[in-house]
């Protein structure tokens, strides 16, 4: 059974999502929130919650700060955002501060249910419609990306493996388990990748890798 906190400010929309989730058979809506204060209280009050499904439009203009603050209330709960905004920079920032899923409001029931279950199993998820938009954008700018990329950057096979797993959203500990490496070694590879690509953080490293076709 998946325990969900539902945070949507519009009552009719919230009721519709609640009905959809509860009729799926294996999801329980522990509590609902129509604003950020109610959501803060719900997260504190339901420590057994698995996922918070929230409408990003309900938050302040500084969504990354709001997401970061919500994560501090309960580090175990997974945050999935519903949004009409497909801004790549914003999405990267949100994942950097702890978001686990990003769904455009145009998704259907089956994808919503898949996303919830995928994130619950320690994965990360971006809806297929946005992924398709991202691929179209990268394809349209592929020539420019090649011109701008630093073709002199060389990666070892191990670094490529680590980079691929970083792009899949795996933590250092998870990469360590999969590649049978120490966590410290994985941390070293991550830092080397950031330095080689002159990236500011993991989010910009992933952007670099996407633009240069290093991950899929």
LUMBASE-580493 format. One record per residue (C-alpha): residue number from 0; residue in three letters; x negated, y negated, z. Coordinates in Angstrom, 1 decimal. Each point is the difference from the previous one (the first is absolute). Last residue first. Layout:
LUMBASE-580493
+-----+-----+--------+--------+--------+
|   k |   r |     px |     py |     pz |
+-----+-----+--------+--------+--------+
| NUM | ALA |      X |      Y |      Z |
...
+-----+-----+--------+--------+--------+
This chain:
LUMBASE-580493
+-----+-----+--------+--------+--------+
|   k |   r |     px |     py |     pz |
+-----+-----+--------+--------+--------+
| 215 | UNK |  -20.6 |   -8.4 |  -22.7 |
| 214 | UNK |   -3.3 |   -1.2 |    1.3 |
| 213 | UNK |   -3.1 |   -1.4 |   -1.8 |
| 212 | UNK |    1.9 |   -1.6 |   -2.8 |
| 211 | UNK |   -1.8 |   -3.4 |    0.4 |
| 210 | UNK |    3.1 |   -2.0 |    1.0 |
| 209 | UNK |    1.2 |    2.8 |    2.3 |
| 208 | UNK |   -3.5 |    0.3 |    1.8 |
| 207 | UNK |   -0.3 |   -3.7 |    0.4 |
| 206 | UNK |    3.5 |   -0.2 |    1.5 |
| 205 | UNK |   -0.8 |    2.8 |    2.3 |
| 204 | UNK |   -3.2 |   -1.8 |    1.2 |
| 203 | UNK |    2.1 |   -3.2 |    0.4 |
| 202 | UNK |    2.3 |    1.9 |    2.4 |
| 201 | UNK |   -2.9 |    1.6 |    1.8 |
| 200 | UNK |   -1.7 |   -3.3 |    0.9 |
| 199 | UNK |   -1.9 |   -2.9 |   -1.4 |
| 198 | UNK |   -1.2 |    1.8 |   -3.1 |
| 197 | UNK |   -3.5 |   -0.5 |   -1.4 |
| 196 | UNK |    0.4 |    3.2 |   -2.0 |
| 195 | UNK |   -3.2 |    1.5 |    1.3 |
| 194 | UNK |    0.7 |   -1.4 |    3.5 |
| 193 | UNK |    3.5 |    1.4 |    0.3 |
| 192 | UNK |   -1.1 |    3.4 |   -1.4 |
| 191 | UNK |   -2.9 |    0.1 |    2.4 |
| 190 | UNK |    2.3 |   -0.7 |    2.9 |
| 189 | UNK |    2.4 |    2.8 |   -1.0 |
| 188 | UNK |   -3.0 |    2.4 |   -0.4 |
| 187 | UNK |   -1.3 |   -0.9 |    3.5 |
| 186 | UNK |    3.5 |    0.5 |    1.5 |
| 185 | UNK |    0.1 |    3.4 |   -1.6 |
| 184 | UNK |   -3.4 |    0.9 |    1.5 |
| 183 | UNK |    1.2 |   -1.2 |    3.4 |
| 182 | UNK |    3.1 |    2.1 |   -0.2 |
| 181 | UNK |   -2.2 |    3.1 |   -0.6 |
| 180 | UNK |    0.5 |    1.8 |   -3.3 |
| 179 | UNK |    2.0 |    3.1 |   -0.9 |
| 178 | UNK |    1.5 |   -1.8 |   -3.0 |
| 177 | UNK |    3.6 |    0.4 |    1.0 |
| 176 | UNK |   -0.5 |   -0.4 |    3.7 |
| 175 | UNK |   -2.2 |   -3.1 |   -0.3 |
| 174 | UNK |    2.5 |   -1.5 |   -2.5 |
| 173 | UNK |    2.7 |    0.4 |    2.6 |
| 172 | UNK |   -2.1 |   -1.6 |    2.7 |
| 171 | UNK |   -1.0 |   -2.9 |   -2.2 |
| 170 | UNK |    3.7 |   -0.6 |   -0.8 |
| 169 | UNK |    1.7 |    1.1 |   -3.2 |
| 168 | UNK |    1.9 |   -2.6 |   -2.0 |
| 167 | UNK |   -0.2 |    1.7 |   -3.4 |
| 166 | UNK |   -2.4 |   -2.7 |   -1.1 |
| 165 | UNK |   -2.3 |    0.8 |    2.9 |
| 164 | UNK |    0.1 |    3.6 |   -1.2 |
| 163 | UNK |   -1.1 |   -1.0 |   -3.5 |
| 162 | UNK |   -2.8 |   -2.1 |    1.5 |
| 161 | UNK |   -1.2 |    2.8 |    2.1 |
| 160 | UNK |   -0.3 |    2.3 |   -3.0 |
| 159 | UNK |   -1.7 |   -2.7 |   -2.0 |
| 158 | UNK |   -2.5 |   -0.6 |    2.8 |
| 157 | UNK |   -0.7 |    3.7 |    0.1 |
| 156 | UNK |   -0.7 |    0.0 |   -3.8 |
| 155 | UNK |   -2.4 |   -2.9 |    0.5 |
| 154 | UNK |    1.0 |   -3.4 |   -1.2 |
| 153 | UNK |   -1.7 |   -2.4 |   -2.4 |
| 152 | UNK |    0.9 |   -3.7 |   -0.4 |
| 151 | UNK |   -1.6 |   -1.3 |   -3.2 |
| 150 | UNK |    3.4 |   -0.1 |   -1.7 |
| 149 | UNK |    1.0 |   -3.0 |    2.0 |
| 148 | UNK |    3.5 |   -0.6 |   -1.1 |
| 147 | UNK |    1.1 |   -3.3 |   -1.6 |
| 146 | UNK |   -0.2 |    1.2 |   -3.6 |
| 145 | UNK |    1.6 |    3.3 |    0.8 |
| 144 | UNK |    2.8 |   -1.7 |    2.0 |
| 143 | UNK |    0.6 |   -2.4 |   -2.9 |
| 142 | UNK |    0.4 |    2.9 |   -2.4 |
| 141 | UNK |    2.3 |    1.8 |    2.4 |
| 140 | UNK |    2.3 |   -2.9 |    0.6 |
| 139 | UNK |    3.1 |    1.4 |   -1.6 |
| 138 | UNK |   -0.8 |    3.5 |    1.3 |
| 137 | UNK |   -0.5 |   -1.4 |    3.6 |
| 136 | UNK |    3.3 |   -1.8 |   -0.2 |
| 135 | UNK |    1.8 |    3.1 |   -1.4 |
| 134 | UNK |   -1.5 |    2.1 |    2.7 |
| 133 | UNK |    1.1 |   -2.4 |    2.7 |
| 132 | UNK |    3.5 |   -0.1 |   -1.4 |
| 131 | UNK |    0.1 |    3.8 |    0.0 |
| 130 | UNK |   -1.2 |    0.1 |    3.6 |
| 129 | UNK |    2.8 |   -2.5 |    0.9 |
| 128 | UNK |    2.6 |    2.2 |   -1.5 |
| 127 | UNK |   -1.4 |    3.1 |    1.6 |
| 126 | UNK |    0.3 |   -1.3 |    3.5 |
| 125 | UNK |   -3.2 |   -0.4 |    2.0 |
| 124 | UNK |   -0.7 |    2.7 |    2.6 |
| 123 | UNK |   -2.4 |    0.8 |    2.7 |
| 122 | UNK |   -0.4 |    3.5 |    1.6 |
| 121 | UNK |   -0.1 |    1.1 |    3.6 |
| 120 | UNK |    2.8 |    2.6 |   -0.4 |
| 119 | UNK |    2.5 |   -2.6 |    1.1 |
| 118 | UNK |   -1.0 |   -2.1 |   -3.0 |
| 117 | UNK |    0.9 |    2.8 |   -2.4 |
| 116 | UNK |    3.3 |    0.6 |    1.8 |
| 115 | UNK |    1.1 |   -3.6 |   -0.1 |
| 114 | UNK |   -1.2 |   -0.4 |   -3.6 |
| 113 | UNK |    1.9 |    3.1 |   -1.2 |
| 112 | UNK |    3.2 |   -1.3 |    1.6 |
| 111 | UNK |   -0.4 |   -3.4 |   -1.7 |
| 110 | UNK |   -0.9 |    1.7 |   -3.3 |
| 109 | UNK |    3.2 |    2.1 |    0.2 |
| 108 | UNK |    2.3 |   -2.8 |    0.8 |
| 107 | UNK |   -1.1 |   -2.3 |   -2.8 |
| 106 | UNK |   -2.5 |   -2.9 |   -0.2 |
| 105 | UNK |    1.0 |   -3.5 |   -1.0 |
| 104 | UNK |   -0.8 |   -1.5 |    3.4 |
| 103 | UNK |   -3.7 |    0.4 |   -0.7 |
| 102 | UNK |   -1.8 |    2.3 |    2.5 |
| 101 | UNK |   -3.3 |   -0.4 |    1.8 |
| 100 | UNK |   -1.2 |    2.7 |    2.4 |
|  99 | UNK |   -2.6 |    0.4 |    2.7 |
|  98 | UNK |   -0.5 |   -3.6 |    1.2 |
|  97 | UNK |   -2.9 |   -0.4 |    2.4 |
|  96 | UNK |   -1.8 |   -3.3 |   -0.4 |
|  95 | UNK |   -1.8 |    1.0 |   -3.2 |
|  94 | UNK |    3.2 |    1.4 |   -1.5 |
|  93 | UNK |    1.6 |   -3.4 |    0.4 |
|  92 | UNK |   -2.9 |   -1.8 |   -1.5 |
|  91 | UNK |    0.0 |    2.2 |   -3.1 |
|  90 | UNK |    3.7 |   -0.5 |   -0.4 |
|  89 | UNK |   -0.4 |   -3.8 |    0.2 |
|  88 | UNK |   -2.7 |    0.0 |   -2.6 |
|  87 | UNK |    2.0 |    2.2 |   -2.4 |
|  86 | UNK |    3.2 |   -2.1 |    0.1 |
|  85 | UNK |    3.0 |    2.2 |   -0.7 |
|  84 | UNK |    2.5 |   -1.8 |    2.2 |
|  83 | UNK |    3.5 |    1.4 |    0.1 |
|  82 | UNK |   -0.8 |    1.7 |    3.3 |
|  81 | UNK |    0.5 |    3.0 |    2.2 |
|  80 | UNK |   -2.9 |    0.6 |    2.3 |
|  79 | UNK |   -1.0 |    3.3 |    1.7 |
|  78 | UNK |   -1.7 |   -0.1 |    3.4 |
|  77 | UNK |   -1.2 |    3.2 |    1.7 |
|  76 | UNK |    0.2 |    0.2 |    3.8 |
|  75 | UNK |   -3.0 |    1.3 |    1.9 |
|  74 | UNK |   -1.6 |   -3.4 |    0.7 |
|  73 | UNK |    3.0 |   -1.2 |    1.9 |
|  72 | UNK |    0.3 |   -3.7 |    0.9 |
|  71 | UNK |   -3.3 |   -0.8 |   -1.7 |
|  70 | UNK |    1.4 |    1.2 |   -3.3 |
|  69 | UNK |    2.7 |   -2.7 |    0.2 |
|  68 | UNK |   -2.5 |   -2.7 |    0.5 |
|  67 | UNK |   -2.0 |    1.1 |   -3.1 |
|  66 | UNK |    3.3 |    0.1 |   -2.0 |
|  65 | UNK |    0.8 |   -3.6 |    1.0 |
|  64 | UNK |   -3.5 |   -1.2 |   -0.8 |
|  63 | UNK |    0.2 |    1.6 |   -3.4 |
|  62 | UNK |    3.5 |   -1.5 |   -0.7 |
|  61 | UNK |   -1.0 |   -3.6 |    0.4 |
|  60 | UNK |    3.2 |   -1.5 |   -1.5 |
|  59 | UNK |    1.9 |    1.3 |    3.0 |
|  58 | UNK |    1.7 |    3.4 |   -0.1 |
|  57 | UNK |    3.5 |    1.0 |   -1.1 |
|  56 | UNK |   -1.1 |   -0.1 |   -3.6 |
|  55 | UNK |   -2.2 |    3.0 |    0.7 |
|  54 | UNK |    3.1 |    2.1 |    0.6 |
|  53 | UNK |   -1.1 |    2.6 |    2.5 |
|  52 | UNK |   -0.2 |    3.8 |    0.3 |
|  51 | UNK |   -1.7 |    0.8 |    3.2 |
|  50 | UNK |   -1.2 |    3.6 |    0.2 |
|  49 | UNK |   -0.6 |    2.7 |    2.6 |
|  48 | UNK |    1.8 |   -1.4 |    3.0 |
|  47 | UNK |   -0.7 |    1.8 |    3.3 |
|  46 | UNK |   -1.1 |   -3.3 |    1.7 |
|  45 | UNK |    3.5 |   -1.3 |   -0.4 |
|  44 | UNK |    0.3 |   -3.0 |    2.3 |
|  43 | UNK |   -3.1 |   -1.8 |   -1.1 |
|  42 | UNK |    0.8 |    0.4 |   -3.7 |
|  41 | UNK |    3.6 |   -1.0 |    0.6 |
|  40 | UNK |   -0.9 |   -3.1 |    1.9 |
|  39 | UNK |   -2.4 |   -1.2 |   -2.7 |
|  38 | UNK |    2.6 |    0.8 |   -2.6 |
|  37 | UNK |    2.6 |   -2.1 |    1.9 |
|  36 | UNK |   -2.4 |   -2.9 |    0.1 |
|  35 | UNK |   -0.8 |    0.3 |   -3.7 |
|  34 | UNK |    3.6 |   -0.1 |   -1.2 |
|  33 | UNK |    3.0 |    2.2 |   -0.9 |
|  32 | UNK |   -1.2 |    3.1 |    1.9 |
|  31 | UNK |    1.3 |    3.5 |    0.1 |
|  30 | UNK |   -0.7 |    3.0 |    2.3 |
|  29 | UNK |   -0.8 |    3.7 |    0.1 |
|  28 | UNK |    1.2 |    0.7 |   -3.6 |
|  27 | UNK |   -0.4 |    3.8 |   -0.2 |
|  26 | UNK |   -1.2 |    1.7 |   -3.2 |
|  25 | UNK |    0.3 |    3.7 |   -0.9 |
|  24 | UNK |    3.4 |    0.3 |   -1.6 |
|  23 | UNK |   -0.2 |   -2.5 |   -2.9 |
|  22 | UNK |    3.3 |   -1.4 |    1.1 |
|  21 | UNK |   -1.8 |   -2.1 |    2.7 |
|  20 | UNK |   -2.3 |   -1.6 |   -2.6 |
|  19 | UNK |    2.7 |   -1.1 |   -2.4 |
|  18 | UNK |    2.3 |   -1.2 |    2.8 |
|  17 | UNK |   -2.7 |   -2.1 |    1.6 |
|  16 | UNK |   -1.0 |   -1.4 |   -3.4 |
|  15 | UNK |    3.6 |   -1.1 |   -0.6 |
|  14 | UNK |    0.4 |   -1.4 |    3.5 |
|  13 | UNK |   -3.2 |   -2.1 |   -0.3 |
|  12 | UNK |    1.1 |   -1.4 |   -3.4 |
|  11 | UNK |    3.4 |   -1.0 |    1.4 |
|  10 | UNK |   -1.6 |   -1.5 |    3.2 |
|   9 | UNK |   -2.7 |   -2.1 |   -1.8 |
|   8 | UNK |   -3.0 |   -0.4 |    2.4 |
|   7 | UNK |   -1.5 |    3.4 |   -0.7 |
|   6 | UNK |   -2.1 |    1.9 |    2.6 |
|   5 | UNK |    0.7 |    3.7 |    0.3 |
|   4 | UNK |   -1.9 |    2.0 |    2.6 |
|   3 | UNK |   -0.4 |    3.6 |   -1.1 |
|   2 | UNK |   -0.4 |    3.3 |    1.8 |
|   1 | UNK |   -0.7 |    2.9 |   -2.5 |
|   0 | UNK |    1.3 |    3.4 |    1.0 |
+-----+-----+--------+--------+--------+
